[in-house]
Amino acid sequence: MHWPIWRAKVTERSMEPALRPGDCLLIRRTRRIRAGQVVVARHPDRPEMLLVKRAARRADGGWWLESDNPGAGAVDSRRFGAVPGPLIEGRVLARYWRARSLLPNGPGIRPRAHENGPAGWRGRSWFRANSVSGGGRKF
């Protein structure tokens, strides 16, 4: 079953400054988008990989998706061309942050990268992808 609203977590820097690694997103499943909206789409050559990008314009029967920060080695339409409409998963409705405890190292406090090795904490229910990861399921 596909829920109409789902969540994901940003894992890359390609959408900075609008979205940063660690930001959580609420996404509405839809293919009805407009230029300027931030969307989640499947990579055209690697459909298991989800991307969060800005819809720049309609192009070649799909959408031209761009990163806000192309200097971060972003993977977007500049590399693979327009993304076909069926690969658009939805648009971002809101960004939010996970609640944290007020107690030092209490529930909800994540260790910093240096406290848990160079990779840091990966999360209990988040799976990593190129630019965004879905909560609870690997895409």
PyMOL CGO cylinders between C-alpha atoms (Angstrom):
from pymol import cmd
from pymol.cgo import CYLINDER

trace = [
    CYLINDER, 0.00, 0.00, 0.00, 1.27, 3.48, -0.84, 0.3, 1, 1, 1, 1, 1, 1,
    CYLINDER, 1.27, 3.48, -0.84, 0.37, 6.15, 1.70, 0.3, 1, 1, 1, 1, 1, 1,
    CYLINDER, 0.37, 6.15, 1.70, -0.45, 9.57, 0.19, 0.3, 1, 1, 1, 1, 1, 1,
    CYLINDER, -0.45, 9.57, 0.19, 1.89, 11.30, 2.64, 0.3, 1, 1, 1, 1, 1, 1,
    CYLINDER, 1.89, 11.30, 2.64, 5.27, 9.81, 3.50, 0.3, 1, 1, 1, 1, 1, 1,
    CYLINDER, 5.27, 9.81, 3.50, 8.51, 10.92, 5.09, 0.3, 1, 1, 1, 1, 1, 1,
    CYLINDER, 8.51, 10.92, 5.09, 12.12, 10.92, 4.04, 0.3, 1, 1, 1, 1, 1, 1,
    CYLINDER, 12.12, 10.92, 4.04, 15.43, 12.21, 5.31, 0.3, 1, 1, 1, 1, 1, 1,
    CYLINDER, 15.43, 12.21, 5.31, 17.94, 14.27, 3.31, 0.3, 1, 1, 1, 1, 1, 1,
    CYLINDER, 17.94, 14.27, 3.31, 21.37, 12.61, 3.17, 0.3, 1, 1, 1, 1, 1, 1,
    CYLINDER, 21.37, 12.61, 3.17, 23.38, 14.75, 0.72, 0.3, 1, 1, 1, 1, 1, 1,
    CYLINDER, 23.38, 14.75, 0.72, 24.32, 18.41, 0.32, 0.3, 1, 1, 1, 1, 1, 1,
    CYLINDER, 24.32, 18.41, 0.32, 22.98, 18.92, -3.22, 0.3, 1, 1, 1, 1, 1, 1,
    CYLINDER, 22.98, 18.92, -3.22, 19.99, 21.04, -2.10, 0.3, 1, 1, 1, 1, 1, 1,
    CYLINDER, 19.99, 21.04, -2.10, 21.80, 23.38, 0.31, 0.3, 1, 1, 1, 1, 1, 1,
    CYLINDER, 21.80, 23.38, 0.31, 20.97, 25.93, 1.57, 0.3, 1, 1, 1, 1, 1, 1,
    CYLINDER, 20.97, 25.93, 1.57, 17.25, 25.05, 1.30, 0.3, 1, 1, 1, 1, 1, 1,
    CYLINDER, 17.25, 25.05, 1.30, 17.70, 21.47, 2.57, 0.3, 1, 1, 1, 1, 1, 1,
    CYLINDER, 17.70, 21.47, 2.57, 20.60, 20.12, 4.58, 0.3, 1, 1, 1, 1, 1, 1,
    CYLINDER, 20.60, 20.12, 4.58, 21.70, 16.59, 5.47, 0.3, 1, 1, 1, 1, 1, 1,
    CYLINDER, 21.70, 16.59, 5.47, 19.60, 15.39, 8.38, 0.3, 1, 1, 1, 1, 1, 1,
    CYLINDER, 19.60, 15.39, 8.38, 16.51, 17.43, 7.47, 0.3, 1, 1, 1, 1, 1, 1,
    CYLINDER, 16.51, 17.43, 7.47, 13.31, 15.38, 7.52, 0.3, 1, 1, 1, 1, 1, 1,
    CYLINDER, 13.31, 15.38, 7.52, 10.73, 15.88, 4.79, 0.3, 1, 1, 1, 1, 1, 1,
    CYLINDER, 10.73, 15.88, 4.79, 7.00, 15.29, 4.44, 0.3, 1, 1, 1, 1, 1, 1,
    CYLINDER, 7.00, 15.29, 4.44, 6.21, 14.31, 0.85, 0.3, 1, 1, 1, 1, 1, 1,
    CYLINDER, 6.21, 14.31, 0.85, 2.88, 14.08, -0.92, 0.3, 1, 1, 1, 1, 1, 1,
    CYLINDER, 2.88, 14.08, -0.92, 2.65, 11.38, -3.57, 0.3, 1, 1, 1, 1, 1, 1,
    CYLINDER, 2.65, 11.38, -3.57, 1.69, 13.16, -6.77, 0.3, 1, 1, 1, 1, 1, 1,
    CYLINDER, 1.69, 13.16, -6.77, 2.94, 13.71, -10.28, 0.3, 1, 1, 1, 1, 1, 1,
    CYLINDER, 2.94, 13.71, -10.28, 1.18, 17.07, -10.52, 0.3, 1, 1, 1, 1, 1, 1,
    CYLINDER, 1.18, 17.07, -10.52, 4.00, 19.50, -9.93, 0.3, 1, 1, 1, 1, 1, 1,
    CYLINDER, 4.00, 19.50, -9.93, 4.95, 23.00, -11.03, 0.3, 1, 1, 1, 1, 1, 1,
    CYLINDER, 4.95, 23.00, -11.03, 8.28, 24.58, -11.85, 0.3, 1, 1, 1, 1, 1, 1,
    CYLINDER, 8.28, 24.58, -11.85, 10.06, 25.75, -8.70, 0.3, 1, 1, 1, 1, 1, 1,
    CYLINDER, 10.06, 25.75, -8.70, 8.70, 23.01, -6.43, 0.3, 1, 1, 1, 1, 1, 1,
    CYLINDER, 8.70, 23.01, -6.43, 11.02, 20.60, -4.63, 0.3, 1, 1, 1, 1, 1, 1,
    CYLINDER, 11.02, 20.60, -4.63, 10.23, 17.03, -5.67, 0.3, 1, 1, 1, 1, 1, 1,
    CYLINDER, 10.23, 17.03, -5.67, 11.32, 13.47, -4.99, 0.3, 1, 1, 1, 1, 1, 1,
    CYLINDER, 11.32, 13.47, -4.99, 12.03, 11.38, -8.08, 0.3, 1, 1, 1, 1, 1, 1,
    CYLINDER, 12.03, 11.38, -8.08, 13.66, 8.12, -9.02, 0.3, 1, 1, 1, 1, 1, 1,
    CYLINDER, 13.66, 8.12, -9.02, 17.00, 8.27, -10.82, 0.3, 1, 1, 1, 1, 1, 1,
    CYLINDER, 17.00, 8.27, -10.82, 16.35, 7.43, -14.52, 0.3, 1, 1, 1, 1, 1, 1,
    CYLINDER, 16.35, 7.43, -14.52, 19.26, 4.97, -14.73, 0.3, 1, 1, 1, 1, 1, 1,
    CYLINDER, 19.26, 4.97, -14.73, 19.02, 3.60, -11.17, 0.3, 1, 1, 1, 1, 1, 1,
    CYLINDER, 19.02, 3.60, -11.17, 15.32, 3.46, -10.19, 0.3, 1, 1, 1, 1, 1, 1,
    CYLINDER, 15.32, 3.46, -10.19, 16.15, 2.16, -6.70, 0.3, 1, 1, 1, 1, 1, 1,
    CYLINDER, 16.15, 2.16, -6.70, 17.78, 5.55, -5.95, 0.3, 1, 1, 1, 1, 1, 1,
    CYLINDER, 17.78, 5.55, -5.95, 15.59, 8.44, -4.81, 0.3, 1, 1, 1, 1, 1, 1,
    CYLINDER, 15.59, 8.44, -4.81, 16.60, 12.03, -5.50, 0.3, 1, 1, 1, 1, 1, 1,
    CYLINDER, 16.60, 12.03, -5.50, 15.34, 15.28, -4.02, 0.3, 1, 1, 1, 1, 1, 1,
    CYLINDER, 15.34, 15.28, -4.02, 15.62, 18.10, -6.57, 0.3, 1, 1, 1, 1, 1, 1,
    CYLINDER, 15.62, 18.10, -6.57, 13.94, 21.29, -7.71, 0.3, 1, 1, 1, 1, 1, 1,
    CYLINDER, 13.94, 21.29, -7.71, 11.66, 21.00, -10.75, 0.3, 1, 1, 1, 1, 1, 1,
    CYLINDER, 11.66, 21.00, -10.75, 13.12, 23.63, -13.09, 0.3, 1, 1, 1, 1, 1, 1,
    CYLINDER, 13.12, 23.63, -13.09, 10.93, 23.20, -16.19, 0.3, 1, 1, 1, 1, 1, 1,
    CYLINDER, 10.93, 23.20, -16.19, 9.08, 20.71, -18.37, 0.3, 1, 1, 1, 1, 1, 1,
    CYLINDER, 9.08, 20.71, -18.37, 11.34, 19.10, -20.94, 0.3, 1, 1, 1, 1, 1, 1,
    CYLINDER, 11.34, 19.10, -20.94, 11.05, 16.20, -23.41, 0.3, 1, 1, 1, 1, 1, 1,
    CYLINDER, 11.05, 16.20, -23.41, 7.91, 14.68, -21.91, 0.3, 1, 1, 1, 1, 1, 1,
    CYLINDER, 7.91, 14.68, -21.91, 9.23, 14.92, -18.37, 0.3, 1, 1, 1, 1, 1, 1,
    CYLINDER, 9.23, 14.92, -18.37, 10.84, 17.34, -15.95, 0.3, 1, 1, 1, 1, 1, 1,
    CYLINDER, 10.84, 17.34, -15.95, 14.24, 18.98, -15.86, 0.3, 1, 1, 1, 1, 1, 1,
    CYLINDER, 14.24, 18.98, -15.86, 15.38, 18.58, -12.24, 0.3, 1, 1, 1, 1, 1, 1,
    CYLINDER, 15.38, 18.58, -12.24, 18.19, 20.66, -10.78, 0.3, 1, 1, 1, 1, 1, 1,
    CYLINDER, 18.19, 20.66, -10.78, 20.13, 20.81, -7.56, 0.3, 1, 1, 1, 1, 1, 1,
    CYLINDER, 20.13, 20.81, -7.56, 20.28, 24.07, -5.63, 0.3, 1, 1, 1, 1, 1, 1,
    CYLINDER, 20.28, 24.07, -5.63, 23.97, 23.40, -4.96, 0.3, 1, 1, 1, 1, 1, 1,
    CYLINDER, 23.97, 23.40, -4.96, 25.54, 21.97, -8.15, 0.3, 1, 1, 1, 1, 1, 1,
    CYLINDER, 25.54, 21.97, -8.15, 29.03, 22.49, -6.69, 0.3, 1, 1, 1, 1, 1, 1,
    CYLINDER, 29.03, 22.49, -6.69, 28.39, 19.64, -4.24, 0.3, 1, 1, 1, 1, 1, 1,
    CYLINDER, 28.39, 19.64, -4.24, 28.85, 17.07, -7.01, 0.3, 1, 1, 1, 1, 1, 1,
    CYLINDER, 28.85, 17.07, -7.01, 25.12, 16.86, -7.50, 0.3, 1, 1, 1, 1, 1, 1,
    CYLINDER, 25.12, 16.86, -7.50, 23.46, 14.24, -9.63, 0.3, 1, 1, 1, 1, 1, 1,
    CYLINDER, 23.46, 14.24, -9.63, 20.67, 15.96, -11.55, 0.3, 1, 1, 1, 1, 1, 1,
    CYLINDER, 20.67, 15.96, -11.55, 19.31, 16.53, -15.07, 0.3, 1, 1, 1, 1, 1, 1,
    CYLINDER, 19.31, 16.53, -15.07, 22.61, 18.11, -16.12, 0.3, 1, 1, 1, 1, 1, 1,
    CYLINDER, 22.61, 18.11, -16.12, 24.00, 14.56, -15.96, 0.3, 1, 1, 1, 1, 1, 1,
    CYLINDER, 24.00, 14.56, -15.96, 21.10, 12.37, -17.09, 0.3, 1, 1, 1, 1, 1, 1,
    CYLINDER, 21.10, 12.37, -17.09, 18.66, 14.69, -18.89, 0.3, 1, 1, 1, 1, 1, 1,
    CYLINDER, 18.66, 14.69, -18.89, 14.95, 15.13, -18.27, 0.3, 1, 1, 1, 1, 1, 1,
    CYLINDER, 14.95, 15.13, -18.27, 13.25, 12.76, -15.83, 0.3, 1, 1, 1, 1, 1, 1,
    CYLINDER, 13.25, 12.76, -15.83, 10.15, 11.05, -17.27, 0.3, 1, 1, 1, 1, 1, 1,
    CYLINDER, 10.15, 11.05, -17.27, 6.90, 11.93, -15.49, 0.3, 1, 1, 1, 1, 1, 1,
    CYLINDER, 6.90, 11.93, -15.49, 6.28, 8.40, -14.13, 0.3, 1, 1, 1, 1, 1, 1,
    CYLINDER, 6.28, 8.40, -14.13, 9.56, 8.60, -12.17, 0.3, 1, 1, 1, 1, 1, 1,
    CYLINDER, 9.56, 8.60, -12.17, 8.33, 11.59, -10.14, 0.3, 1, 1, 1, 1, 1, 1,
    CYLINDER, 8.33, 11.59, -10.14, 7.27, 10.21, -6.75, 0.3, 1, 1, 1, 1, 1, 1,
    CYLINDER, 7.27, 10.21, -6.75, 5.92, 13.38, -5.17, 0.3, 1, 1, 1, 1, 1, 1,
    CYLINDER, 5.92, 13.38, -5.17, 6.54, 16.90, -3.99, 0.3, 1, 1, 1, 1, 1, 1,
    CYLINDER, 6.54, 16.90, -3.99, 7.92, 18.10, -0.69, 0.3, 1, 1, 1, 1, 1, 1,
    CYLINDER, 7.92, 18.10, -0.69, 5.26, 19.65, 1.54, 0.3, 1, 1, 1, 1, 1, 1,
    CYLINDER, 5.26, 19.65, 1.54, 7.36, 20.53, 4.58, 0.3, 1, 1, 1, 1, 1, 1,
    CYLINDER, 7.36, 20.53, 4.58, 10.73, 20.19, 6.25, 0.3, 1, 1, 1, 1, 1, 1,
    CYLINDER, 10.73, 20.19, 6.25, 10.94, 19.28, 9.94, 0.3, 1, 1, 1, 1, 1, 1,
    CYLINDER, 10.94, 19.28, 9.94, 13.47, 18.25, 12.53, 0.3, 1, 1, 1, 1, 1, 1,
    CYLINDER, 13.47, 18.25, 12.53, 13.22, 15.34, 14.94, 0.3, 1, 1, 1, 1, 1, 1,
    CYLINDER, 13.22, 15.34, 14.94, 12.44, 16.28, 18.56, 0.3, 1, 1, 1, 1, 1, 1,
    CYLINDER, 12.44, 16.28, 18.56, 15.35, 16.04, 20.96, 0.3, 1, 1, 1, 1, 1, 1,
    CYLINDER, 15.35, 16.04, 20.96, 15.41, 15.48, 24.68, 0.3, 1, 1, 1, 1, 1, 1,
    CYLINDER, 15.41, 15.48, 24.68, 16.48, 18.29, 27.01, 0.3, 1, 1, 1, 1, 1, 1,
    CYLINDER, 16.48, 18.29, 27.01, 18.63, 15.84, 29.00, 0.3, 1, 1, 1, 1, 1, 1,
    CYLINDER, 18.63, 15.84, 29.00, 22.24, 15.34, 27.89, 0.3, 1, 1, 1, 1, 1, 1,
    CYLINDER, 22.24, 15.34, 27.89, 22.43, 12.09, 25.93, 0.3, 1, 1, 1, 1, 1, 1,
    CYLINDER, 22.43, 12.09, 25.93, 18.81, 11.39, 26.79, 0.3, 1, 1, 1, 1, 1, 1,
    CYLINDER, 18.81, 11.39, 26.79, 16.29, 9.82, 24.42, 0.3, 1, 1, 1, 1, 1, 1,
    CYLINDER, 16.29, 9.82, 24.42, 16.30, 11.53, 21.05, 0.3, 1, 1, 1, 1, 1, 1,
    CYLINDER, 16.30, 11.53, 21.05, 19.87, 12.79, 21.28, 0.3, 1, 1, 1, 1, 1, 1,
    CYLINDER, 19.87, 12.79, 21.28, 22.00, 11.46, 18.47, 0.3, 1, 1, 1, 1, 1, 1,
    CYLINDER, 22.00, 11.46, 18.47, 25.74, 11.07, 18.98, 0.3, 1, 1, 1, 1, 1, 1,
    CYLINDER, 25.74, 11.07, 18.98, 27.87, 13.43, 16.98, 0.3, 1, 1, 1, 1, 1, 1,
    CYLINDER, 27.87, 13.43, 16.98, 29.98, 11.86, 14.24, 0.3, 1, 1, 1, 1, 1, 1,
    CYLINDER, 29.98, 11.86, 14.24, 33.15, 11.97, 16.36, 0.3, 1, 1, 1, 1, 1, 1,
    CYLINDER, 33.15, 11.97, 16.36, 31.36, 10.16, 19.23, 0.3, 1, 1, 1, 1, 1, 1,
    CYLINDER, 31.36, 10.16, 19.23, 30.45, 7.17, 17.09, 0.3, 1, 1, 1, 1, 1, 1,
    CYLINDER, 30.45, 7.17, 17.09, 33.26, 6.82, 14.57, 0.3, 1, 1, 1, 1, 1, 1,
    CYLINDER, 33.26, 6.82, 14.57, 33.73, 8.77, 11.35, 0.3, 1, 1, 1, 1, 1, 1,
    CYLINDER, 33.73, 8.77, 11.35, 30.40, 7.75, 9.85, 0.3, 1, 1, 1, 1, 1, 1,
    CYLINDER, 30.40, 7.75, 9.85, 28.31, 8.84, 12.84, 0.3, 1, 1, 1, 1, 1, 1,
    CYLINDER, 28.31, 8.84, 12.84, 24.89, 7.50, 13.75, 0.3, 1, 1, 1, 1, 1, 1,
    CYLINDER, 24.89, 7.50, 13.75, 22.83, 6.15, 10.88, 0.3, 1, 1, 1, 1, 1, 1,
    CYLINDER, 22.83, 6.15, 10.88, 19.41, 6.17, 12.53, 0.3, 1, 1, 1, 1, 1, 1,
    CYLINDER, 19.41, 6.17, 12.53, 17.02, 3.43, 13.54, 0.3, 1, 1, 1, 1, 1, 1,
    CYLINDER, 17.02, 3.43, 13.54, 14.50, 3.56, 10.74, 0.3, 1, 1, 1, 1, 1, 1,
    CYLINDER, 14.50, 3.56, 10.74, 16.21, 5.56, 7.99, 0.3, 1, 1, 1, 1, 1, 1,
    CYLINDER, 16.21, 5.56, 7.99, 17.89, 4.02, 4.99, 0.3, 1, 1, 1, 1, 1, 1,
    CYLINDER, 17.89, 4.02, 4.99, 20.38, 6.02, 2.97, 0.3, 1, 1, 1, 1, 1, 1,
    CYLINDER, 20.38, 6.02, 2.97, 20.14, 6.85, -0.73, 0.3, 1, 1, 1, 1, 1, 1,
    CYLINDER, 20.14, 6.85, -0.73, 21.80, 9.43, -2.92, 0.3, 1, 1, 1, 1, 1, 1,
    CYLINDER, 21.80, 9.43, -2.92, 19.89, 12.56, -1.94, 0.3, 1, 1, 1, 1, 1, 1,
    CYLINDER, 19.89, 12.56, -1.94, 16.98, 11.42, 0.16, 0.3, 1, 1, 1, 1, 1, 1,
    CYLINDER, 16.98, 11.42, 0.16, 16.05, 8.30, 2.03, 0.3, 1, 1, 1, 1, 1, 1,
    CYLINDER, 16.05, 8.30, 2.03, 12.62, 6.91, 2.77, 0.3, 1, 1, 1, 1, 1, 1,
    CYLINDER, 12.62, 6.91, 2.77, 11.57, 6.17, 6.32, 0.3, 1, 1, 1, 1, 1, 1,
    CYLINDER, 11.57, 6.17, 6.32, 11.31, 2.49, 7.02, 0.3, 1, 1, 1, 1, 1, 1,
    CYLINDER, 11.31, 2.49, 7.02, 11.83, 1.19, 3.47, 0.3, 1, 1, 1, 1, 1, 1,
    CYLINDER, 11.83, 1.19, 3.47, 14.83, 1.07, 1.22, 0.3, 1, 1, 1, 1, 1, 1,
    CYLINDER, 14.83, 1.07, 1.22, 14.25, 2.48, -2.26, 0.3, 1, 1, 1, 1, 1, 1,
]
cmd.load_cgo(trace, "trace")
